[in-house]
């Protein structure tokens, strides 16, 4: 809002402008969060499947 005021756009409706900006930023932030969670899940699954045979609990089954 303040940015638009400094740009010279003084006749703004505060609440509709706020909600429009809020909705756009909310969707962007959640999309970024979803991407980070998916990458984290892929890394977690990859690392856990790589380290699973070398864990002490399952080493007994692989040594036979």
C-alpha positions in Angstrom: 0.0 0.0 0.0 2.7 2.4 1.0 4.6 1.6 -2.2 1.6 2.5 -4.3 1.2 5.7 -2.4 4.9 6.6 -3.1 4.3 5.9 -6.7 1.6 8.5 -6.8 -1.5 6.4 -6.7 -3.2 8.1 -3.7 -6.8 7.2 -4.5 -6.8 3.5 -3.5 -9.3 1.4 -1.7 -7.3 0.0 1.2 -9.1 -3.3 1.9 -9.6 -4.5 -1.7 -6.1 -3.7 -2.6 -4.7 -5.4 0.5 -6.7 -8.6 -0.2 -5.6 -8.7 -3.8 -1.9 -8.4 -2.9 -2.4 -10.9 0.0 -4.0 -13.5 -2.1 -1.3 -13.3 -4.8 1.6 -13.5 -2.3 -0.2 -16.3 -0.3 -0.3 -18.5 -3.4 3.3 -17.8 -4.3 4.5 -18.6 -0.8 2.5 -21.8 -0.6 3.7 -22.9 -4.0 7.3 -22.3 -2.9 6.6 -24.2 0.3 5.2 -27.1 -1.6 8.2 -27.3 -3.8 10.5 -27.3 -0.8 8.5 -30.1 0.9 8.6 -32.2 -2.2 12.4 -31.8 -2.6 12.8 -32.6 1.1 10.7 -35.7 0.8 12.6 -36.9 -2.2 15.9 -36.3 -0.4 14.7 -38.0 2.7 13.5 -41.1 0.8 16.7 -41.3 -1.2 19.0 -41.0 1.8 16.9 -43.4 3.9 16.8 -46.1 1.2 20.6 -45.6 0.7 21.4 -46.0 4.4 18.8 -48.6 5.2 20.9 -51.7 4.4 23.8 -50.3 6.4 21.8 -49.7 9.6 22.7 -51.9 12.5 19.2 -53.4 12.8 19.0 -54.7 9.3 22.7 -55.6 9.0 21.9 -59.1 10.5 19.6 -59.9 7.6 22.0 -58.8 4.9 25.0 -60.7 6.3 23.5 -64.2 5.7 
